[in-house]
Amino acid sequence: MMVEGADYFVYRIPFANRANPAMTVVNDDGTFDIYLNTLFDDARLARELRHELIHIEHDHFYSNAPIESLEREAKGGAK
């Protein structure tokens, strides 16, 4: 999956624990860094990467909507 019109960089690193499989950081220049926790298997990380890209594609990082709503949308549900 690619997000048109958005620059993002993906990093695979081991996190300190398995509390979170992935996270995205918005940089000052408008690009995104997506960090994938290598403590999880590749299949899970592929799903998590798609999830994070949906957040980017739908401008969730610039939204004031409740996080529950944004997460539901990123998981394929309605807002």
PyMOL Python script that loads the backbone (N, CA, C, O; Angstrom):
from pymol import cmd

cmd.read_pdbstr("""\
ATOM      1  N   MET A   1       0.855  -1.185   0.000  1.00  0.00           N
ATOM      2  CA  MET A   1       0.000   0.000   0.000  1.00  0.00           C
ATOM      3  C   MET A   1       0.891   1.235   0.000  1.00  0.00           C
ATOM      4  O   MET A   1       1.854   1.322   0.761  1.00  0.00           O
ATOM      5  N   MET A   2       0.560   2.169  -0.849  1.00  0.00           N
ATOM      6  CA  MET A   2       1.261   3.450  -0.917  1.00  0.00           C
ATOM      7  C   MET A   2       0.253   4.548  -0.612  1.00  0.00           C
ATOM      8  O   MET A   2      -0.935   4.414  -0.905  1.00  0.00           O
ATOM      9  N   VAL A   3       0.730   5.612  -0.031  1.00  0.00           N
ATOM     10  CA  VAL A   3      -0.126   6.764   0.237  1.00  0.00           C
ATOM     11  C   VAL A   3       0.328   7.874  -0.695  1.00  0.00           C
ATOM     12  O   VAL A   3       1.436   8.393  -0.566  1.00  0.00           O
ATOM     13  N   GLU A   4      -0.537   8.232  -1.634  1.00  0.00           N
ATOM     14  CA  GLU A   4      -0.207   9.259  -2.602  1.00  0.00           C
ATOM     15  C   GLU A   4      -0.153  10.625  -1.931  1.00  0.00           C
ATOM     16  O   GLU A   4      -1.037  10.976  -1.149  1.00  0.00           O
ATOM     17  N   GLY A   5       0.879  11.387  -2.237  1.00  0.00           N
ATOM     18  CA  GLY A   5       0.993  12.744  -1.718  1.00  0.00           C
ATOM     19  C   GLY A   5       1.540  12.835  -0.311  1.00  0.00           C
ATOM     20  O   GLY A   5       1.528  13.913   0.283  1.00  0.00           O
ATOM     21  N   ALA A   6       2.022  11.728   0.239  1.00  0.00           N
ATOM     22  CA  ALA A   6       2.592  11.750   1.589  1.00  0.00           C
ATOM     23  C   ALA A   6       3.957  11.076   1.558  1.00  0.00           C
ATOM     24  O   ALA A   6       4.124  10.011   0.963  1.00  0.00           O
ATOM     25  N   ASP A   7       4.909  11.698   2.194  1.00  0.00           N
ATOM     26  CA  ASP A   7       6.236  11.106   2.318  1.00  0.00           C
ATOM     27  C   ASP A   7       6.337  10.439   3.675  1.00  0.00           C
ATOM     28  O   ASP A   7       6.050  11.050   4.704  1.00  0.00           O
ATOM     29  N   TYR A   8       6.744   9.190   3.668  1.00  0.00           N
ATOM     30  CA  TYR A   8       6.893   8.464   4.924  1.00  0.00           C
ATOM     31  C   TYR A   8       8.088   7.528   4.833  1.00  0.00           C
ATOM     32  O   TYR A   8       8.486   7.094   3.752  1.00  0.00           O
ATOM     33  N   PHE A   9       8.632   7.238   5.973  1.00  0.00           N
ATOM     34  CA  PHE A   9       9.801   6.384   6.090  1.00  0.00           C
ATOM     35  C   PHE A   9       9.469   5.296   7.096  1.00  0.00           C
ATOM     36  O   PHE A   9       8.885   5.569   8.145  1.00  0.00           O
ATOM     37  N   VAL A  10       9.838   4.076   6.779  1.00  0.00           N
ATOM     38  CA  VAL A  10       9.520   2.938   7.634  1.00  0.00           C
ATOM     39  C   VAL A  10      10.811   2.402   8.237  1.00  0.00           C
ATOM     40  O   VAL A  10      11.790   2.151   7.534  1.00  0.00           O
ATOM     41  N   TYR A  11      10.788   2.232   9.553  1.00  0.00           N
ATOM     42  CA  TYR A  11      11.933   1.705  10.285  1.00  0.00           C
ATOM     43  C   TYR A  11      11.513   0.471  11.060  1.00  0.00           C
ATOM     44  O   TYR A  11      10.507   0.484  11.769  1.00  0.00           O
ATOM     45  N   ARG A  12      12.277  -0.580  10.925  1.00  0.00           N
ATOM     46  CA  ARG A  12      12.040  -1.807  11.685  1.00  0.00           C
ATOM     47  C   ARG A  12      13.072  -1.846  12.808  1.00  0.00           C
ATOM     48  O   ARG A  12      14.268  -1.996  12.559  1.00  0.00           O
ATOM     49  N   ILE A  13      12.599  -1.710  14.044  1.00  0.00           N
ATOM     50  CA  ILE A  13      13.499  -1.708  15.196  1.00  0.00           C
ATOM     51  C   ILE A  13      12.863  -2.504  16.333  1.00  0.00           C
ATOM     52  O   ILE A  13      11.639  -2.619  16.399  1.00  0.00           O
ATOM     53  N   PRO A  14      13.681  -3.050  17.225  1.00  0.00           N
ATOM     54  CA  PRO A  14      13.105  -3.702  18.404  1.00  0.00           C
ATOM     55  C   PRO A  14      12.711  -2.640  19.425  1.00  0.00           C
ATOM     56  O   PRO A  14      13.535  -1.811  19.813  1.00  0.00           O
ATOM     57  N   PHE A  15      11.464  -2.663  19.857  1.00  0.00           N
ATOM     58  CA  PHE A  15      11.019  -1.774  20.931  1.00  0.00           C
ATOM     59  C   PHE A  15      11.473  -2.379  22.261  1.00  0.00           C
ATOM     60  O   PHE A  15      11.979  -3.501  22.292  1.00  0.00           O
ATOM     61  N   ALA A  16      11.298  -1.659  23.326  1.00  0.00           N
ATOM     62  CA  ALA A  16      11.696  -2.145  24.649  1.00  0.00           C
ATOM     63  C   ALA A  16      10.834  -3.316  25.115  1.00  0.00           C
ATOM     64  O   ALA A  16      11.268  -4.120  25.940  1.00  0.00           O
ATOM     65  N   ASN A  17       9.597  -3.413  24.579  1.00  0.00           N
ATOM     66  CA  ASN A  17       8.696  -4.496  24.967  1.00  0.00           C
ATOM     67  C   ASN A  17       7.667  -4.700  23.858  1.00  0.00           C
ATOM     68  O   ASN A  17       7.754  -4.084  22.796  1.00  0.00           O
ATOM     69  N   ARG A  18       6.693  -5.571  24.117  1.00  0.00           N
ATOM     70  CA  ARG A  18       5.660  -5.871  23.122  1.00  0.00           C
ATOM     71  C   ARG A  18       4.353  -5.111  23.397  1.00  0.00           C
ATOM     72  O   ARG A  18       3.279  -5.563  22.999  1.00  0.00           O
ATOM     73  N   ALA A  19       4.441  -3.991  24.057  1.00  0.00           N
ATOM     74  CA  ALA A  19       3.238  -3.210  24.380  1.00  0.00           C
ATOM     75  C   ALA A  19       2.595  -2.624  23.129  1.00  0.00           C
ATOM     76  O   ALA A  19       1.384  -2.404  23.110  1.00  0.00           O
ATOM     77  N   ASN A  20       3.377  -2.368  22.091  1.00  0.00           N
ATOM     78  CA  ASN A  20       2.859  -1.742  20.886  1.00  0.00           C
ATOM     79  C   ASN A  20       3.618  -2.299  19.678  1.00  0.00           C
ATOM     80  O   ASN A  20       4.848  -2.295  19.676  1.00  0.00           O
ATOM     81  N   PRO A  21       2.911  -2.774  18.657  1.00  0.00           N
ATOM     82  CA  PRO A  21       3.608  -3.310  17.490  1.00  0.00           C
ATOM     83  C   PRO A  21       4.094  -2.246  16.500  1.00  0.00           C
ATOM     84  O   PRO A  21       4.996  -2.506  15.704  1.00  0.00           O
ATOM     85  N   ALA A  22       3.499  -1.053  16.548  1.00  0.00           N
ATOM     86  CA  ALA A  22       3.884  -0.007  15.601  1.00  0.00           C
ATOM     87  C   ALA A  22       3.478   1.357  16.127  1.00  0.00           C
ATOM     88  O   ALA A  22       2.567   1.486  16.945  1.00  0.00           O
ATOM     89  N   MET A  23       4.176   2.369  15.639  1.00  0.00           N
ATOM     90  CA  MET A  23       3.800   3.748  15.961  1.00  0.00           C
ATOM     91  C   MET A  23       4.277   4.662  14.844  1.00  0.00           C
ATOM     92  O   MET A  23       5.242   4.366  14.139  1.00  0.00           O
ATOM     93  N   THR A  24       3.574   5.783  14.701  1.00  0.00           N
ATOM     94  CA  THR A  24       3.915   6.761  13.677  1.00  0.00           C
ATOM     95  C   THR A  24       4.167   8.102  14.339  1.00  0.00           C
ATOM     96  O   THR A  24       3.464   8.508  15.265  1.00  0.00           O
ATOM     97  N   VAL A  25       5.194   8.779  13.835  1.00  0.00           N
ATOM     98  CA  VAL A  25       5.558  10.112  14.325  1.00  0.00           C
ATOM     99  C   VAL A  25       5.453  11.081  13.157  1.00  0.00           C
ATOM    100  O   VAL A  25       5.946  10.800  12.065  1.00  0.00           O
ATOM    101  N   VAL A  26       4.804  12.228  13.387  1.00  0.00           N
ATOM    102  CA  VAL A  26       4.733  13.284  12.382  1.00  0.00           C
ATOM    103  C   VAL A  26       5.944  14.192  12.587  1.00  0.00           C
ATOM    104  O   VAL A  26       6.159  14.712  13.681  1.00  0.00           O
ATOM    105  N   ASN A  27       6.725  14.375  11.537  1.00  0.00           N
ATOM    106  CA  ASN A  27       7.912  15.222  11.618  1.00  0.00           C
ATOM    107  C   ASN A  27       7.557  16.669  11.310  1.00  0.00           C
ATOM    108  O   ASN A  27       6.517  16.953  10.714  1.00  0.00           O
ATOM    109  N   ASP A  28       8.421  17.570  11.719  1.00  0.00           N
ATOM    110  CA  ASP A  28       8.193  19.005  11.518  1.00  0.00           C
ATOM    111  C   ASP A  28       8.034  19.387  10.047  1.00  0.00           C
ATOM    112  O   ASP A  28       7.376  20.376   9.724  1.00  0.00           O
ATOM    113  N   ASP A  29       8.633  18.607   9.167  1.00  0.00           N
ATOM    114  CA  ASP A  29       8.553  18.928   7.738  1.00  0.00           C
ATOM    115  C   ASP A  29       7.343  18.292   7.047  1.00  0.00           C
ATOM    116  O   ASP A  29       7.218  18.364   5.824  1.00  0.00           O
ATOM    117  N   GLY A  30       6.452  17.668   7.828  1.00  0.00           N
ATOM    118  CA  GLY A  30       5.248  17.070   7.273  1.00  0.00           C
ATOM    119  C   GLY A  30       5.405  15.629   6.824  1.00  0.00           C
ATOM    120  O   GLY A  30       4.438  15.008   6.382  1.00  0.00           O
ATOM    121  N   THR A  31       6.612  15.091   6.933  1.00  0.00           N
ATOM    122  CA  THR A  31       6.815  13.679   6.625  1.00  0.00           C
ATOM    123  C   THR A  31       6.451  12.849   7.856  1.00  0.00           C
ATOM    124  O   THR A  31       6.239  13.383   8.945  1.00  0.00           O
ATOM    125  N   PHE A  32       6.385  11.549   7.660  1.00  0.00           N
ATOM    126  CA  PHE A  32       6.023  10.638   8.736  1.00  0.00           C
ATOM    127  C   PHE A  32       7.098   9.571   8.898  1.00  0.00           C
ATOM    128  O   PHE A  32       7.646   9.081   7.910  1.00  0.00           O
ATOM    129  N   ASP A  33       7.396   9.219  10.123  1.00  0.00           N
ATOM    130  CA  ASP A  33       8.249   8.080  10.426  1.00  0.00           C
ATOM    131  C   ASP A  33       7.364   7.003  11.036  1.00  0.00           C
ATOM    132  O   ASP A  33       6.685   7.240  12.035  1.00  0.00           O
ATOM    133  N   ILE A  34       7.376   5.819  10.431  1.00  0.00           N
ATOM    134  CA  ILE A  34       6.617   4.689  10.949  1.00  0.00           C
ATOM    135  C   ILE A  34       7.620   3.703  11.527  1.00  0.00           C
ATOM    136  O   ILE A  34       8.523   3.239  10.831  1.00  0.00           O
ATOM    137  N   TYR A  35       7.455   3.391  12.799  1.00  0.00           N
ATOM    138  CA  TYR A  35       8.335   2.454  13.482  1.00  0.00           C
ATOM    139  C   TYR A  35       7.597   1.143  13.693  1.00  0.00           C
ATOM    140  O   TYR A  35       6.499   1.119  14.249  1.00  0.00           O
ATOM    141  N   LEU A  36       8.213   0.045  13.242  1.00  0.00           N
ATOM    142  CA  LEU A  36       7.641  -1.285  13.406  1.00  0.00           C
ATOM    143  C   LEU A  36       8.479  -2.051  14.423  1.00  0.00           C
ATOM    144  O   LEU A  36       9.704  -2.108  14.317  1.00  0.00           O
ATOM    145  N   ASN A  37       7.818  -2.629  15.392  1.00  0.00           N
ATOM    146  CA  ASN A  37       8.463  -3.341  16.485  1.00  0.00           C
ATOM    147  C   ASN A  37       8.835  -4.755  16.028  1.00  0.00           C
ATOM    148  O   ASN A  37       7.955  -5.592  15.827  1.00  0.00           O
ATOM    149  N   THR A  38      10.123  -5.021  15.865  1.00  0.00           N
ATOM    150  CA  THR A  38      10.577  -6.312  15.363  1.00  0.00           C
ATOM    151  C   THR A  38      10.405  -7.448  16.370  1.00  0.00           C
ATOM    152  O   THR A  38      10.766  -8.587  16.074  1.00  0.00           O
ATOM    153  N   LEU A  39       9.868  -7.164  17.536  1.00  0.00           N
ATOM    154  CA  LEU A  39       9.536  -8.232  18.477  1.00  0.00           C
ATOM    155  C   LEU A  39       8.291  -8.982  18.015  1.00  0.00           C
ATOM    156  O   LEU A  39       7.963 -10.034  18.564  1.00  0.00           O
ATOM    157  N   PHE A  40       7.588  -8.446  17.001  1.00  0.00           N
ATOM    158  CA  PHE A  40       6.412  -9.083  16.408  1.00  0.00           C
ATOM    159  C   PHE A  40       6.813  -9.728  15.083  1.00  0.00           C
ATOM    160  O   PHE A  40       7.805  -9.334  14.471  1.00  0.00           O
ATOM    161  N   ASP A  41       6.034 -10.725  14.641  1.00  0.00           N
ATOM    162  CA  ASP A  41       6.357 -11.431  13.393  1.00  0.00           C
ATOM    163  C   ASP A  41       6.017 -10.572  12.171  1.00  0.00           C
ATOM    164  O   ASP A  41       5.280  -9.591  12.268  1.00  0.00           O
ATOM    165  N   ASP A  42       6.569 -10.963  11.029  1.00  0.00           N
ATOM    166  CA  ASP A  42       6.422 -10.187   9.794  1.00  0.00           C
ATOM    167  C   ASP A  42       4.975 -10.032   9.349  1.00  0.00           C
ATOM    168  O   ASP A  42       4.597  -8.975   8.844  1.00  0.00           O
ATOM    169  N   ALA A  43       4.160 -11.066   9.525  1.00  0.00           N
ATOM    170  CA  ALA A  43       2.753 -10.967   9.126  1.00  0.00           C
ATOM    171  C   ALA A  43       2.036  -9.901   9.937  1.00  0.00           C
ATOM    172  O   ALA A  43       1.266  -9.112   9.389  1.00  0.00           O
ATOM    173  N   ARG A  44       2.280  -9.874  11.217  1.00  0.00           N
ATOM    174  CA  ARG A  44       1.660  -8.857  12.080  1.00  0.00           C
ATOM    175  C   ARG A  44       2.157  -7.467  11.700  1.00  0.00           C
ATOM    176  O   ARG A  44       1.377  -6.515  11.658  1.00  0.00           O
ATOM    177  N   LEU A  45       3.444  -7.349  11.425  1.00  0.00           N
ATOM    178  CA  LEU A  45       3.993  -6.036  11.067  1.00  0.00           C
ATOM    179  C   LEU A  45       3.443  -5.533   9.740  1.00  0.00           C
ATOM    180  O   LEU A  45       3.260  -4.328   9.565  1.00  0.00           O
ATOM    181  N   ALA A  46       3.180  -6.433   8.810  1.00  0.00           N
ATOM    182  CA  ALA A  46       2.574  -6.027   7.534  1.00  0.00           C
ATOM    183  C   ALA A  46       1.182  -5.451   7.780  1.00  0.00           C
ATOM    184  O   ALA A  46       0.817  -4.437   7.186  1.00  0.00           O
ATOM    185  N   ARG A  47       0.397  -6.095   8.657  1.00  0.00           N
ATOM    186  CA  ARG A  47      -0.943  -5.571   8.993  1.00  0.00           C
ATOM    187  C   ARG A  47      -0.828  -4.225   9.693  1.00  0.00           C
ATOM    188  O   ARG A  47      -1.590  -3.304   9.396  1.00  0.00           O
ATOM    189  N   GLU A  48       0.106  -4.104  10.608  1.00  0.00           N
ATOM    190  CA  GLU A  48       0.280  -2.853  11.348  1.00  0.00           C
ATOM    191  C   GLU A  48       0.743  -1.725  10.436  1.00  0.00           C
ATOM    192  O   GLU A  48       0.325  -0.580  10.612  1.00  0.00           O
ATOM    193  N   LEU A  49       1.592  -2.028   9.471  1.00  0.00           N
ATOM    194  CA  LEU A  49       2.032  -1.008   8.525  1.00  0.00           C
ATOM    195  C   LEU A  49       0.842  -0.494   7.725  1.00  0.00           C
ATOM    196  O   LEU A  49       0.682   0.715   7.558  1.00  0.00           O
ATOM    197  N   ARG A  50       0.003  -1.405   7.230  1.00  0.00           N
ATOM    198  CA  ARG A  50      -1.211  -0.974   6.502  1.00  0.00           C
ATOM    199  C   ARG A  50      -2.083  -0.091   7.390  1.00  0.00           C
ATOM    200  O   ARG A  50      -2.618   0.918   6.932  1.00  0.00           O
ATOM    201  N   HIS A  51      -2.224  -0.467   8.651  1.00  0.00           N
ATOM    202  CA  HIS A  51      -3.028   0.305   9.609  1.00  0.00           C
ATOM    203  C   HIS A  51      -2.471   1.726   9.754  1.00  0.00           C
ATOM    204  O   HIS A  51      -3.227   2.696   9.701  1.00  0.00           O
ATOM    205  N   GLU A  52      -1.179   1.846   9.934  1.00  0.00           N
ATOM    206  CA  GLU A  52      -0.560   3.161  10.086  1.00  0.00           C
ATOM    207  C   GLU A  52      -0.699   3.981   8.804  1.00  0.00           C
ATOM    208  O   GLU A  52      -0.913   5.192   8.867  1.00  0.00           O
ATOM    209  N   LEU A  53      -0.582   3.340   7.651  1.00  0.00           N
ATOM    210  CA  LEU A  53      -0.743   4.058   6.389  1.00  0.00           C
ATOM    211  C   LEU A  53      -2.166   4.570   6.198  1.00  0.00           C
ATOM    212  O   LEU A  53      -2.368   5.628   5.604  1.00  0.00           O
ATOM    213  N   ILE A  54      -3.143   3.835   6.692  1.00  0.00           N
ATOM    214  CA  ILE A  54      -4.529   4.323   6.640  1.00  0.00           C
ATOM    215  C   ILE A  54      -4.667   5.584   7.481  1.00  0.00           C
ATOM    216  O   ILE A  54      -5.337   6.531   7.069  1.00  0.00           O
ATOM    217  N   HIS A  55      -4.042   5.608   8.652  1.00  0.00           N
ATOM    218  CA  HIS A  55      -4.067   6.825   9.471  1.00  0.00           C
ATOM    219  C   HIS A  55      -3.496   8.006   8.686  1.00  0.00           C
ATOM    220  O   HIS A  55      -4.061   9.099   8.711  1.00  0.00           O
ATOM    221  N   ILE A  56      -2.382   7.790   7.994  1.00  0.00           N
ATOM    222  CA  ILE A  56      -1.764   8.861   7.208  1.00  0.00           C
ATOM    223  C   ILE A  56      -2.685   9.271   6.059  1.00  0.00           C
ATOM    224  O   ILE A  56      -2.928  10.458   5.845  1.00  0.00           O
ATOM    225  N   GLU A  57      -3.190   8.290   5.330  1.00  0.00           N
ATOM    226  CA  GLU A  57      -4.045   8.552   4.171  1.00  0.00           C
ATOM    227  C   GLU A  57      -5.291   9.357   4.538  1.00  0.00           C
ATOM    228  O   GLU A  57      -5.742  10.190   3.751  1.00  0.00           O
ATOM    229  N   HIS A  58      -5.846   9.117   5.716  1.00  0.00           N
ATOM    230  CA  HIS A  58      -7.080   9.791   6.144  1.00  0.00           C
ATOM    231  C   HIS A  58      -6.810  11.024   7.018  1.00  0.00           C
ATOM    232  O   HIS A  58      -7.729  11.552   7.644  1.00  0.00           O
ATOM    233  N   ASP A  59      -5.569  11.478   7.060  1.00  0.00           N
ATOM    234  CA  ASP A  59      -5.190  12.687   7.814  1.00  0.00           C
ATOM    235  C   ASP A  59      -5.559  12.605   9.294  1.00  0.00           C
ATOM    236  O   ASP A  59      -5.877  13.623   9.909  1.00  0.00           O
ATOM    237  N   HIS A  60      -5.520  11.419   9.862  1.00  0.00           N
ATOM    238  CA  HIS A  60      -5.880  11.254  11.272  1.00  0.00           C
ATOM    239  C   HIS A  60      -4.958  12.014  12.218  1.00  0.00           C
ATOM    240  O   HIS A  60      -5.372  12.387  13.315  1.00  0.00           O
ATOM    241  N   PHE A  61      -3.730  12.245  11.813  1.00  0.00           N
ATOM    242  CA  PHE A  61      -2.792  12.928  12.701  1.00  0.00           C
ATOM    243  C   PHE A  61      -3.089  14.422  12.818  1.00  0.00           C
ATOM    244  O   PHE A  61      -2.493  15.121  13.637  1.00  0.00           O
ATOM    245  N   TYR A  62      -4.011  14.897  11.997  1.00  0.00           N
ATOM    246  CA  TYR A  62      -4.404  16.304  12.042  1.00  0.00           C
ATOM    247  C   TYR A  62      -5.865  16.469  12.431  1.00  0.00           C
ATOM    248  O   TYR A  62      -6.445  17.539  12.247  1.00  0.00           O
ATOM    249  N   SER A  63      -6.450  15.427  12.961  1.00  0.00           N
ATOM    250  CA  SER A  63      -7.873  15.421  13.296  1.00  0.00           C
ATOM    251  C   SER A  63      -8.091  15.632  14.788  1.00  0.00           C
ATOM    252  O   SER A  63      -7.266  15.238  15.612  1.00  0.00           O
ATOM    253  N   ASN A  64      -9.196  16.249  15.115  1.00  0.00           N
ATOM    254  CA  ASN A  64      -9.595  16.418  16.515  1.00  0.00           C
ATOM    255  C   ASN A  64     -10.655  15.395  16.925  1.00  0.00           C
ATOM    256  O   ASN A  64     -11.195  15.463  18.029  1.00  0.00           O
ATOM    257  N   ALA A  65     -10.947  14.452  16.035  1.00  0.00           N
ATOM    258  CA  ALA A  65     -11.945  13.418  16.336  1.00  0.00           C
ATOM    259  C   ALA A  65     -11.442  12.534  17.472  1.00  0.00           C
ATOM    260  O   ALA A  65     -10.235  12.422  17.683  1.00  0.00           O
ATOM    261  N   PRO A  66     -12.344  11.916  18.193  1.00  0.00           N
ATOM    262  CA  PRO A  66     -11.927  11.006  19.278  1.00  0.00           C
ATOM    263  C   PRO A  66     -11.073   9.860  18.729  1.00  0.00           C
ATOM    264  O   PRO A  66     -11.349   9.334  17.651  1.00  0.00           O
ATOM    265  N   ILE A  67     -10.056   9.486  19.463  1.00  0.00           N
ATOM    266  CA  ILE A  67      -9.140   8.435  19.034  1.00  0.00           C
ATOM    267  C   ILE A  67      -9.870   7.134  18.727  1.00  0.00           C
ATOM    268  O   ILE A  67      -9.483   6.399  17.818  1.00  0.00           O
ATOM    269  N   GLU A  68     -10.918   6.852  19.480  1.00  0.00           N
ATOM    270  CA  GLU A  68     -11.681   5.618  19.237  1.00  0.00           C
ATOM    271  C   GLU A  68     -12.261   5.609  17.829  1.00  0.00           C
ATOM    272  O   GLU A  68     -12.263   4.581  17.152  1.00  0.00           O
ATOM    273  N   SER A  69     -12.754   6.767  17.397  1.00  0.00           N
ATOM    274  CA  SER A  69     -13.326   6.908  16.060  1.00  0.00           C
ATOM    275  C   SER A  69     -12.255   6.714  14.987  1.00  0.00           C
ATOM    276  O   SER A  69     -12.489   6.038  13.985  1.00  0.00           O
ATOM    277  N   LEU A  70     -11.091   7.304  15.200  1.00  0.00           N
ATOM    278  CA  LEU A  70     -10.006   7.195  14.227  1.00  0.00           C
ATOM    279  C   LEU A  70      -9.494   5.762  14.139  1.00  0.00           C
ATOM    280  O   LEU A  70      -9.200   5.266  13.051  1.00  0.00           O
ATOM    281  N   GLU A  71      -9.391   5.106  15.279  1.00  0.00           N
ATOM    282  CA  GLU A  71      -8.939   3.717  15.282  1.00  0.00           C
ATOM    283  C   GLU A  71      -9.947   2.805  14.599  1.00  0.00           C
ATOM    284  O   GLU A  71      -9.564   1.894  13.865  1.00  0.00           O
ATOM    285  N   ARG A  72     -11.223   3.042  14.836  1.00  0.00           N
ATOM    286  CA  ARG A  72     -12.272   2.248  14.184  1.00  0.00           C
ATOM    287  C   ARG A  72     -12.186   2.409  12.671  1.00  0.00           C
ATOM    288  O   ARG A  72     -12.298   1.431  11.932  1.00  0.00           O
ATOM    289  N   GLU A  73     -11.988   3.637  12.212  1.00  0.00           N
ATOM    290  CA  GLU A  73     -11.866   3.882  10.778  1.00  0.00           C
ATOM    291  C   GLU A  73     -10.628   3.191  10.213  1.00  0.00           C
ATOM    292  O   GLU A  73     -10.691   2.592   9.139  1.00  0.00           O
ATOM    293  N   ALA A  74      -9.512   3.267  10.921  1.00  0.00           N
ATOM    294  CA  ALA A  74      -8.277   2.644  10.451  1.00  0.00           C
ATOM    295  C   ALA A  74      -8.375   1.123  10.424  1.00  0.00           C
ATOM    296  O   ALA A  74      -7.648   0.461   9.683  1.00  0.00           O
ATOM    297  N   LYS A  75      -9.269   0.577  11.227  1.00  0.00           N
ATOM    298  CA  LYS A  75      -9.475  -0.883  11.238  1.00  0.00           C
ATOM    299  C   LYS A  75     -10.536  -1.307  10.231  1.00  0.00           C
ATOM    300  O   LYS A  75     -10.890  -2.483  10.160  1.00  0.00           O
ATOM    301  N   GLY A  76     -11.046  -0.353   9.450  1.00  0.00           N
ATOM    302  CA  GLY A  76     -11.983  -0.696   8.399  1.00  0.00           C
ATOM    303  C   GLY A  76     -13.424  -0.403   8.716  1.00  0.00           C
ATOM    304  O   GLY A  76     -14.300  -0.715   7.910  1.00  0.00           O
ATOM    305  N   GLY A  77     -13.704   0.188   9.861  1.00  0.00           N
ATOM    306  CA  GLY A  77     -15.075   0.527  10.224  1.00  0.00           C
ATOM    307  C   GLY A  77     -15.420   1.951   9.854  1.00  0.00           C
ATOM    308  O   GLY A  77     -14.604   2.676   9.286  1.00  0.00           O
ATOM    309  N   ALA A  78     -16.612   2.337  10.173  1.00  0.00           N
ATOM    310  CA  ALA A  78     -17.074   3.704   9.908  1.00  0.00           C
ATOM    311  C   ALA A  78     -16.565   4.620  11.011  1.00  0.00           C
ATOM    312  O   ALA A  78     -16.158   4.170  12.082  1.00  0.00           O
ATOM    313  N   LYS A  79     -16.599   5.916  10.719  1.00  0.00           N
ATOM    314  CA  LYS A  79     -16.173   6.917  11.698  1.00  0.00           C
ATOM    315  C   LYS A  79     -17.069   6.975  12.891  1.00  0.00           C
ATOM    316  O   LYS A  79     -16.836   7.771  13.800  1.00  0.00           O
TER     317      LYS A  79
END
""", "prot")
cmd.dss("prot")
cmd.show_as("cartoon", "prot")
cmd.util.cbc("prot")
cmd.orient("prot")
